[in-house]
Every structure is written in C-alpha cells, then in structure tokens.
C-alpha cells in the first residue's frame, strides 16, 4: 500500500511486506482455530455423553440397591416380628412353668 511504502517494520523489513505476509497467514490461522474449536467441541460432546451414560448406570445401580435394601428391611421386620412372637410364647411358657412349680411346692 502507498501509506506503508518505504517504512521499516519492527524486524527491519519493509512494513508493507510484513503486513501482506500477516494477511496471507491470517486465514490459515483462523482456519486452524476453527478446526481446533470444532475438535474441542466434539471432544466435549463425547465426554458429556460418556458422563451421561455413566450417571445413568449409577442411577440404575442405586435404584437396584435401594430395592434390595427395602427387601432386606422387610425381611428384617418379619424376622423381628417372628422373634417377638417367640419371646412372648417363651415368656408365657416360663410363667406357666413358674406357676406349676409354685403349685407343686
């Protein structure tokens, strides 16, 4: 360009030559940045999909564990009820034996 003709650039070369070199390299740099952005976006999408799948699997496992614990809880309640009934029956038998022992004396 007319305005830069004869001016010395920062590296000792002609300013016009450096500017034209800059503008020649600029589209390639922009293309590289666009490619990098596209690759990064694809990577982020893959990572998000992986995390979503992993989270879904963990949620399913948690549901299974909860269901299992509910079953264990129900079984434990039944066992406690059975033991309570047995203790009550044993107490009744002990009281009957105690009465029988007193009556025998």
C-alpha positions as semicolon CSV with decimal commas, in nm:
position;residue;x (nm);y (nm);z (nm)
1;X;0,000;0,000;0,000
2;X;0,103;0,359;-0,059
3;X;0,096;0,458;0,309
4;X;0,344;0,189;0,418
5;X;0,587;0,211;0,125
6;X;0,938;0,280;0,248
7;X;0,856;0,232;0,617
8;X;1,073;-0,006;0,816
9;X;0,890;-0,269;1,022
10;X;0,987;-0,392;1,370
11;X;1,212;-0,667;1,234
12;X;1,397;-0,443;0,995
13;X;1,194;-0,548;0,690
14;X;0,956;-0,337;0,495
15;X;0,626;-0,274;0,679
16;X;0,421;-0,341;0,367
17;X;0,578;-0,684;0,319
18;X;0,511;-0,778;0,678
19;X;0,152;-0,663;0,657
20;X;0,090;-0,861;0,341
21;X;0,257;-1,163;0,499
22;X;0,034;-1,116;0,806
23;X;-0,278;-1,104;0,592
24;X;-0,165;-1,411;0,398
25;X;-0,116;-1,605;0,721
26;X;-0,433;-1,477;0,891
27;X;-0,684;-1,700;0,703
28;X;-0,474;-2,009;0,779
29;X;-0,459;-1,914;1,148
30;X;-0,835;-1,858;1,154
31;X;-0,888;-2,195;0,985
32;X;-0,662;-2,362;1,244
33;X;-0,859;-2,200;1,526
34;X;-1,189;-2,312;1,373
35;X;-1,059;-2,668;1,339
36;X;-0,932;-2,665;1,698
37;X;-1,265;-2,531;1,819
38;X;-1,451;-2,799;1,624
39;X;-1,227;-3,074;1,766
40;X;-1,268;-2,937;2,118
41;X;-1,645;-2,921;2,075
42;X;-1,653;-3,283;1,953
43;X;-1,437;-3,391;2,247
44;X;-1,663;-3,211;2,494
45;X;-1,971;-3,375;2,340
46;X;-1,811;-3,719;2,370
47;X;-1,713;-3,656;2,732
48;X;-2,064;-3,531;2,812
49;X;-2,217;-3,840;2,651
50;X;-1,980;-4,063;2,848
51;X;-2,067;-3,887;3,174
52;X;-2,440;-3,905;3,095
53;X;-2,415;-4,280;3,033
54;X;-2,210;-4,330;3,349
55;X;-2,455;-4,125;3,554
56;X;-2,746;-4,326;3,412
57;X;-2,570;-4,653;3,505
58;X;-2,500;-4,527;3,857
59;X;-2,864;-4,422;3,899
60;X;-2,981;-4,766;3,786
61;X;-2,742;-4,934;4,031
62;X;-2,864;-4,705;4,308
63;X;-3,225;-4,799;4,234
64;X;-3,132;-5,168;4,248
65;X;-2,952;-5,121;4,580
66;X;-3,249;-4,930;4,722
67;X;-3,487;-5,206;4,613
68;X;-3,256;-5,465;4,766
69;X;-3,237;-5,271;5,092
70;X;-3,615;-5,239;5,100
71;X;-3,635;-5,616;5,065
72;X;-3,380;-5,661;5,342
73;X;-3,572;-5,414;5,557
74;X;-3,897;-5,602;5,502
75;X;-3,723;-5,932;5,580
76;X;-3,570;-5,784;5,896
77;X;-3,910;-5,656;6,009
78;X;-4,059;-6,001;5,955
79;X;-3,772;-6,162;6,150
80;X;-3,820;-5,915;6,437
81;X;-4,194;-5,988;6,441
82;X;-4,129;-6,364;6,449
83;X;-3,873;-6,326;6,727
84;X;-4,110;-6,105;6,924
85;X;-4,382;-6,369;6,896
86;X;-4,136;-6,642;7,005
87;X;-4,022;-6,433;7,304
88;X;-4,385;-6,376;7,403
89;X;-4,454;-6,752;7,374
90;X;-4,144;-6,834;7,581
91;X;-4,246;-6,579;7,844
92;X;-4,590;-6,738;7,857
93;X;-4,434;-7,084;7,892
94;X;-4,196;-6,958;8,161
95;X;-4,485;-6,806;8,353
96;X;-4,679;-7,134;8,322
97;X;-4,378;-7,333;8,446
98;X;-4,329;-7,086;8,731
99;X;-4,696;-7,131;8,831
100;X;-4,664;-7,507;8,805
101;X;-4,351;-7,501;9,018
102;X;-4,526;-7,288;9,285
103;X;-4,827;-7,516;9,278
104;X;-4,603;-7,820;9,322
105;X;-4,446;-7,678;9,637
